[in-house]
Amino acid sequence: MIATHARRLFLALGLAASTALGSVATPAHAQIPYFQNLLAASQTKYAAIVVDAKTGEILYAKHADSPRYPASITKIMTLYLTFEALASGKLHADDRVMVSPHAAAQSPTKLGVRAGETVSVDEAMNGMATKSANDMAVAMAEKLGGTESRFAALMTLRAQELGMQNTHFVNASGLPDSRQISTARDIAILSRAVMRDYPQYYKLFSLQEFRFRGQTLANHNHLLGRMQGVDGLKTGFTNASGFNLAVSAVRDNRRLITVVMGGPTTALRDENAESLLLTGFDVMRRRANGENIQVAQNMFEPTELNGPVVRAPTEQGDGDQEGLKIVLTGSPASKAGKVDVAGKSAKSKWAVQVGEFRSKSDAHHQIALVEKKFGDHVSGGRGQADKVGRKYKALFVGLSENDAKDACRAMKSKRLACMVVGPA
């Protein structure tokens, strides 16, 4: 009853939460650097959003309302309805779930339980949350809904009640179906709903592995255990969807939710999600310290500089094209953020940073593009790529303070992120 009341209250408040998750035109709508996809086809699939889990404020949104295939992120809703049944007493963790021929026939990834066998509700949930088991999603759908299609109708109804206005489900697993669509915003709404309505079950998404019939099955969410504070939620992939991820993390008692859809590779998707989270946490930390700061309003946009910064991979792959580091306008200089130009007067010891990259060649490529677009503004300096840790900063050094500020101002007017760096 409490969960039902909470859902109705959420719906009755109407677009209060949905508006908080929907007002992408507000000042807090961040223009984090656009995810530089390696494959042109992937650029049409990409969408992302970063949300403050407590308030629903959007820190960043890119194509957040564009229809996308959710793939196995679908299973968050399948699990949401399972949690609802557990909380109401309709279902118990040790209840048995029959695997039908239809469930057993699902395409991998799956646990591979044969038709006619049973698993516990707990095992089915673990299989969905970690291995993204399609057979378990269908088996659970049939247990709760009678048939998978009927359960999918319940999924769509619940999505509408939660404020997921652009979502439609036709199956419980996320296996390919052109009718099954959602958006990055709707997935963020669903992720918040799981945490809000069933915090006692949310920990399921943090399992890095579980044992099933002598096998150790690892979670597909590689940010678990790799990035500090990450404790869920779910990955997804089909050829049509690209690589999807809904992920949440907590730092300093602040929780963020990030959804990335349509990544061209697992590594790029994870890299982008991690960068989005780190930037969001930095903004929230600095706000808590009294700074009136927002995520950078500028972004590195491929079309702005006549082509993508990141090179397409070779057949062998060079391991360097893993996306761009997000840069905050006005963020404090890092340990190596100050530059010193030997042999220059103090008036010419200023610089403009125009990006941070995983490879030196990408940094030089960015420098060349900036020179082509803003050559008149940086003609008094020179481009260089400085290695800082495992990254390369793309800089124009040897500028006067006025020239550096004028150059950065011109770049920002064209939506190119930059940062003025003072003398050491």
C-alpha positions, 0 to 999 in steps of 0.5 A: 500500500505504501509503495502504491501510495508513493507511486500515486503521489508521484503521479499526482504531483505530475510533472513536478519530478518529471519537470525537474528531470525535464527542464533542459533549458534551465541554466543548470542544463549543462553542455558537457563536451559532446561524446566523440563517437568513433563511428558515424553510425553511432553518432545517431544513437548517442544520448546521455543525461546526468541527474541529481538523484535527490532533487532531480536537477539535470546537470547535463542532457544530450538528446535526452528525449530522443527515442532509443532502444533500451536493450537490457536496461529494460530489466530495471523495469522487470526488476522494479515490478519484481521488487513491487511484488516482493514488497507487497508479499505477493512474492517471496525470495525463495519462491520457485520460478518455472522456466517455460520453453519460451523462456528457455529459448531466449537468446543469450545472454542467459543462465541456460536453465532448461525448460521445465526446471525451476530457479528461486526468485532470488536466483532469477533476480541475481541472474538479471542484475549481473549476467543480464539473463534473458531467460530469467527476465522472461521466466519472471515475467511469466510468473508475475504476468501470466504471459510475457506480453501481458507483463510487458503491458504492465511494464508500460503502464507502470512506466507511464505512472512513473512519468516515463512518457516516451517509453513503450515495452513489448518484452521483459528482457530488452532483446531486439524489437523495434517497438520497444523504445525509451529515452535517456530521461525516462531511464533516469526517472526509472532509476530514481524510482527504484532507489526511492520506492525499493531501497531495500532491494536496490543493493541487488544492482551492486553485486559484482558477481554471484554463484549459480550452479557451480559457476561464478557469473560476473556483473556486466557493469564494469564501473562497479569496483572500478570507480569510487562510489558506483553501486549500480545499475544496469548495462545493455547492448544490441546492434541496434541500440549500441552500448547503453549504461544506467549508472549511479554513484555516491560521493560526499553524501551526494548521489548522481545518476548518469545514463549513456545510450548508443556508445560505440564500444563498451570502453567508450561508453564507460569512459563517457559515463565516468567522465560525466559523473566526475564532472557532476560531482565536481560541480556539486562539491564546489557549489557546496563550498559556496561557488556559483558554478555550473557545468561548462556551458561550452562543449567540444562539438565535432561539427564546430571544428569541421570534423571529429577530434577523435580519429577512427580506429585502425583495423588493429586499433591503437588503444588511444581513441577512448573519448575526450576528457570533460573540461570545466570552464573556470575549474581550478588549474591542476597541479600541472595546470600552470604553464611557464614559457622559458625565455618569455616576458611575464606578459607572455606567460599566459596560455589557453587550454583547449582540451585534454586527451588520451593520446598526444596525436589527438591533442595535436589534432585538436591544436591544428583544428583550433589554429585553423578556426581561430588562427588570428586569435592564437597567432601570438602563441604556439600550440603544444601538447603537455603530458599530465599523468596519462593525459595530454593537455592541448595548449596555446602558450606564450600569450599575453593575458589579454590575448589569452582571454580574448582568444578564449572568449572567441572560442566560447562564442563558437561553443568551444570549451577552453580555459585561460591558464595563468603564469606559474 
